[in-house]
């Protein structure tokens, strides 16, 4: 068996996400063959070496599993909330045995496609900026409409932290007579609340925001809010492409 990074061994065993596993290792809580190892990238052979956390042996790796979840609005894309808010972990509790973590984020007030996985390599592939996976959103926004607003939405809008996003495709799905319009945004960047700030720059108020695709993976029409299903082998290959 090839050597693995220590943080990956912990993550695949379901101890924590890779990022959190790195912090656990750096704190000195992990031993390999009885010796403390503080380097998350240290190479180990989980088949022949004994890895322990706080003195307890780290179990066998979980089977890799990736699901698509239709996250409802009002649910946090985290595994826990110190203020007691409902999280995606609550939606999976008692239904999924593996420790799955959200791949990327989706704002509490937004809904739609959220990928959850314990496959660290896939998560990195989907979230690292260099891969620029395309994500599409359907947005209902209120405000008086004009072509000037579409020009603003398609422009390099400045975020509150001073960062200017790259111009991205925004298409009109429907212009409503009641000043409520349906728009489709296609993003390759993932700045926090990016679409809401884009709409604000165009003097539009977001009423609802739904992510409908990540890369080549589309949110199925028959998947209800709060429900999930495992990805097929073909869907996993599409995400890795």
Secondary structure, DSSP 4 states (H G I P E B T S, - for coil): ---EEHHHHHHHTTSS-HHHHHHHHHTT-EEETTEE---TT-EE-TTTS-EEETTEEP-PPPPP-EEEEEEPTT-BSSS--TT---BHHHHHTTT--S--EEES---TT-EEEEEEES-HHHHHHHH-GGG---EEEEEEEES---HHHHHHHTS-PBPTTSPBPPP--EEEEE--TTSEEEEEEEES---TTHHHHHHHHTT-EEEEEEEEEETTEE--TTPPTT-EEEPPHHHHHHHH-
